[in-house]
Amino acid sequence: MTENDNIRRLSNGDKEVILVGTAHVSRQSVELVAQVIEQERPDTVCIELCQARYQSIVSKKEWQETDLFRVIKEKKAFLLLSNLFLAYFQKKIGQKVGITPGQEILQAIASAEGINAHVQLVDRDVRVTLLRAWRSMGFRSKFKLMGHLLASFKDLDDITEQEIERMKNKNVLEELLTELGETFPEITRVLIDERDRFLAHMIRSAPGSKIVAVVGAGHAQGIRKYWNDPIDIEDLKEIPPAGKLKGFFKWGIPILILSLIVLGFFKAGSSAGSHMIMLWIVANAALAGVGAAAALAHPLTIASAMVASPITSLNPMIAAGWVSGLVEALLGKPRVIDFENLTEDLASLKGFWKNKITKILLVTVFTNIGSSLGTFVAIPLMLKMLA
């Protein structure tokens, strides 16, 4: 077939690999994928998906099987919510250009099934990627990143026609990550460079003598760069341990708070000690309640957040958001229709508060943020009272 800039032929021993670089919001990419697979008739079609993302695309009932209680208990609410925000970003851009994001992946799957080719998932688990990215960043970088992402969401409605045309030729999400990478090099390393190496290894290892690999255009160049390099795949799958700073906050903050209260009683008297306890309770309860209220939680959920926060902040094993999220899930009781409408609700930020699934996640995350702020507000006030 006629070659173009989005198609590259690679080899690995007796294997022939046709690498197809695509854009997630391009009709031309959808047509190109169908054309390449039909004409090349490969043994295997590799697609840039992990198992979790594959299931969310091909199984309409996948969300209905999500165990929200387990997500909250395993402290994955923020991770899941991050995934949904990224999905919102791509969906919003897709609406502007009139294309469903990821349509080229669906076409690759359909075309592979049409010629009885094996479908091979070659991307790293998205949860591993996000955790590696998050844990590679410092405390200040994380807050700066959230500010950048929120600003990006706000600017979506201001995108010009010229920018939309330019986006049609690129992977929208990866373009965003590339721009962020100038400020956050650790993001580029984990989300782009590491995945380039992971994809290269997985494509090389795919079964069959002829392989078509459908990947985002932003990864095609990196895959070619690392194609002949030895790659430690196990190292790329490893989730790094939480940083020492997290360990300090987990155990050091409760110890510090209790020490301040004890010092208050012994150094400044029972009245000062009692005031410090009250200050701790009020600061934590108030801001945790504000966090839950910002997620439009049920009044009883807000109350549970306020009651739980002063206690859970002193217990490294439990978070206030865990309590409020579980209470909201029990009170809200997500229905099948909430799972079915999730994709539609993600079309707007308002939908995050409307849908009971995402609302529960927001309650969990916002309560934890409020509780953490309460801790940082209370400590300097307690120190001042002790002095």
PyMOL commands that set and color helices and strands:
alter all, ss='L'
color gray80, all
select helices_A, chain A and resi 27-40+51-58+63-65+68-73+77-97+103-114+126-135+139-158+161-167+172-181+185-204+217-225+233-237+244-268+270-294+299-312+320-332+336-340+342-345+349-354+356-386
alter helices_A, ss='H'
color red, helices_A
select strands_A, chain A and resi 7-12+15-22+44-47+118-121+210-216
alter strands_A, ss='S'
color yellow, strands_A
deselect
rebuild
show_as cartoon
